[in-house]
């Protein structure tokens, strides 16, 4: 993982579920999110706690039987290597935001704040609910980082779709 960034590309944080879904079905929306990183349209940022969680979750024995053997050890090794190759490592992420509803989501939120990420991509309802303008914790998050959008993979991909032609 590199530590240098490119200022002209928007930064994104992907939660653990995005990586899990991408490794299981690379052609699904979560896999297409990884394609945007590979194409250079967006900079992926991770922290050591986020990378460790991804590694731990992908290696859980209970995922293999539940996924009928589709999640194999070589697949886990491949996605972890992919993250190390394509992500920017952000060190020393301060804990500036506490998320009482789901403290396990705090490393993703604090990483997004520290890295100046424009996007946090997740299917986690607790994270997505922070986009609600009436949510007190969502309002607090916007005070820390007003430009952050929390989107599911499909909404994230839509942001990068070419604008439709108007027929002229």
N, C-alpha and C positions, 0 to 999 in steps of 0.2 A: 504494500500500500504506500502510495506516495503521500507527501505532506504538502506539496505545492499545489496551488490552485490556478485556475484560469478565470480571470475576473469577468469575461464576457459571456460565459455560459451560466445559466441558472443552476443552482445547487439543489440537490434533492437528498432526502433521507428516505430509505425504504425500510419498513418494519419487517420483522422476522417472517411474518406470514407471506409477504411478497416473495421473499427468497424461497420459502417452502413451496409455494404455488408454482413459481417459475421452474424450480428443479423438477417438479412432477410433470408439468406440461409446459414446455418451452414455447409452444405456439399459442398459449393462453395470454390474456392481457398482462398478467404479471411477467411472463417471459418477454413480451413486447416492450415492457418497461426497461428490461435489461438491454434490449436491442437499442433503445434510445441512448443509453449510456455508451454502448459500443460505437454507435454512430457519431458520438461527440456532441449530441444535442443538449446533453445535461451532464453535470458533474455529480457523481454519487459520492456522498460523504459517509463515513462510519467512524465510530469511536471504538476503543478497545472493549468497553462493556457491551456495545451493540454487537460487535463481531463475536464476542464470547457467547452471547445469548443465541445468535444464529447457529453457531457451531454446536452448542449444547442441545438446542431444540432439534436440529437436523439429525443428531446422533441418538435421539431417544429411541430405545428399543420398541416402545409401544407404537411408534409411527410405522415401522416396517410391516407388521402384520395387518394393521388397519388399512394400509395402502396396498395390501396384497402383494407385497414384495417389490412394489415399484420404486420405493426409495431404497436404493442400494448404497453400500459404502462407497463404491466408485463415483456415484452421483454426488454424494456429499463432498468427497474430496474435490471433485471438479468445481462445484459451486463455490466452495471456500477458496480455492485457487483463483477462480474468476473474480471474486470480491477483492482478494489481495492484489490482483493485477489491475483492476479497473477503478477501485475506490480510493479516495483521498482520506487518509487517516487524520482525524482531528484529535489532538492530544489535549489533556487538561481541560475537560469540559466542566465548567462550573455548574453547580446545582442551583440554578436561579429560579426554577419553576417547580412548584410542588403540585402534583395532581392527585388530590385526595380521592377522587373516584376510582383511579387505578394507578397506584404508585409504580407498578411495573412498566408503565408507559413513559415515566419520567426520563429515562435515558435517551429516548428518541426525541422527546420534546426539547430537552436541554441541549442535545446535539444540534437540532435544527436552529435553536437560538444562537448557540456559540458559533456555528458555521455560517450563519447568515443564509440558511437554506430558504428557498422560495417555496419548496414543496416538501410535504411529508406524505408519503404514499402508504396507504394502509386500507385494510378492509375491517379493521377493528372499530366497532361501534363506539367505544369509549373515546377513541381518538377523533373519529369523524364528528362526533357530537360537539367537539370543541369549536366547530365552524358555526354553530348556532349563535346568532348575534344576541340572543336573550340569555345565553349561558353565562353565569357569573365567572366560571373558570375560563371560558372561552374569551371573555372580555379581558380577564387578567392576562391571558396568553398574548392577546393582541397588544396589550400595553408593553410587553417585553419584546414582541416581534410582529409588528403590524402587517408586514408583507407576506407572512407565512400562510399558505393554503394547504389544508389537509384534505386530500382527495383519495378516492379509491382508484385502483389501477386504470379502469375505463375512463374516468374523468381526467386523470393525468394524461393518458394518451390523447384524449380529445384536445387538450391544450396545445399539443404539438402537431395536430392534424393540419394539413393545408386548408386554408379558407376555401369554401366552395366557390366555384366560378359563378358569376351572376348572369351569365348568358350573353354578355355584350361582346 
